[in-house]
C-alpha cells in the first residue's frame, strides 16, 4: 500500500458532503416539498458561512490562501490539462480552486434568492424567482463539471479523489507534485 498523508481535515469533509447532500435534497424537493426544500437551502447557507470562516482559520489545506490561484495560473493549469501535462497537487489544484469559488458563489446566490422569495418583500417578484432558477440550473452544470474534473484528475494521477474526500488522505507527494 502506498503511504498516505492527511490533506483534508474532518471539517472540510463534513462541509463538502453536507453541501453535496443539501444540493441534492434541494434539487429533488424543489417543486414538491417546500419545507424540506427550504431547510436544505438554510443548511447550504449555514455550511457556506462556516466554510468562509474555515477557509481563513482552518487547517493548511482548508485555507483559501493555500489553494486559490491567480486567473493566469488557473488558465495555464487548464491549458496543461488539455495537453496532459498538468501537475498533481496534494491539495486542490487551480481548476478545483476555481470550481470551489464558482460553486460557493452559485450556492450562496441560490440560497439567498431562495430565502428572498419566502419573504413578503420579494414573494412573487419575477427576477428573484428567475435568478433562483437560473442559479439552480447553473449549480447542476457546475456539479457535473466538478464530478468530471474529479474523475479526470483521479484517472490522470492514479488516485481516487472521492475516497480521499471521505478519508481525508492522499498519496504522499512525489517528484513534480505540488504540495
N, C-alpha and C positions, 0 to 999 in steps of 0.2 A: 504494500500500500504506500502511496506517495505521501510524504509528510505534508501536513496542512497547518495553516496559521489562521488565527481568528481575524476576521475582517469586519463583518457586520455584527454589531452588538445586538442584544435582545430587543432593545427599544426600537432600533431601525427595522428589525424583522417584524416585530409586532405592528409597527406603523404600516409597513409595506403590505402585510397580509390583511390587516384591518381595513386599509383603504381599498384594497382589491375587493374585499368582501362587501364593503359598503357600496362600491360602484356596482357590483353585480346585483345586489339586493335592490338598489335604487333603479337600475335598468329594468329588472324583471317586474318590479311593482309599479312602474311609472304610470300606467293607466288603470290599474286595478285596485291597489291597496294604498290609499292616500296616507294613512297613519304610518305604516311601515316605510313607505317611500320617504316621508318627512323625517322619520327617525334615522334612516340611512343617510340622508343629507346632513342632519345635525352631527351624526357620528363622523362623517367625512370632514365637516368643518372643524370639529374638535381635533381630529387627527392631524389636519393640516396645521392648525395653530400649534399643536405640540411639536410637529416636525420643524416648523420655522424656528422654534426655540432650540430644539435639539440640534439643529443644523449650525447653531452658534456655540452651544455649550457642551455638546455631546462628545463622544469618543472620536478618535482621529478620523476614521473613515466615514463617520456621520457628518462631519463638519463640511459646510459648503465650501470653505476655503481650501479644502483638500481636493475636491473634485471638479469644481466649476472652472472651466477654461474660457479663454477669450474666444470670440467668434472666429478669429483667424485660425486658432489652434483646432477648434472644433471642425471647421471646414477642411483643414488639412487632414484631420483624422478621417473624416468622411471620404475624402479622396483616397486615402490609404486603404480604406475598406474596399472601395471599388477595384483597386489594383491588387488586393490581397496582401498588402504589406503592413497592416495595422499592428501596432504593439499590443501586447497583453498588459492590462492594468490590474493591479491587485484589488484596488477599489473600483469605483465607477470610471469607465472610460469617458472621453469627452462627448461622444454621441449619447451615451447613457446619461451623463450630466445634463445635457440639453433636453433630453426627454423628461428627466425628473422635473426640470423647471417648467416645461410645457404642461406636463400632467398636473403639477401643483397649481399652476395658474388656471388651467381649464377647470379643474375640480373646484377650486376656490370660487371661480366665477359662476359655476353651475350651482354650487351650494348657496351663494349669495343671491342669485336671481331666483332660485327656488324659494328661499326664505322670503324674499321681497314679495313674491307672488302670493304668499299667505297673509300679507298684511293688508289692512284696509286701504292704505295709501296706494298700493300697486296692484290690488286684486283687479283682474280683467284688463290690465294695461298691456296692450299688444306687444310692444317692444320688449317688455320683461319676459313674457311667455316665449316669444320668438328667440330671444337671446338664450334663454334656458334650454330650449330645444336644440338650438344650434350647438351650444356647448356640450350638451349630452351626446349628440352625434359626433362632434369633434373628439370627445373623450373616447368614444368607441374606436374611432380611427386611430387615435394615439395609442390606445391599449393594444390594438392589433399590431401596430408598428413596433411597439415596445416588445411584445412577445416575439415578433420576427427577429428583432435585434438580439434578444436574449438567445434565441435558437441559433442564429448565425454565429454569434460570439462563442457559444458553447461548442459548436462544431469546429470552428476555426482554431480555437485554443485548447480543444480536447478537455473540456471541463464542464461539468454540469452546473450551470449557474442557478438553476431552480433549486437544486439541492443546497447550493451554497447559501441561498437566501433563506433556507429552512434551518440549516445548521449554523450558519454564520462563518463557516470555514471554507477556505480556498487553498488550492495548491500553493506551496511556497513559491516566491518569485524566482524565476530562472534568469539565464542570460538574456538581456534585451527587454525583460519585463520592467514595467514601471510600477514602483510601489509608493 
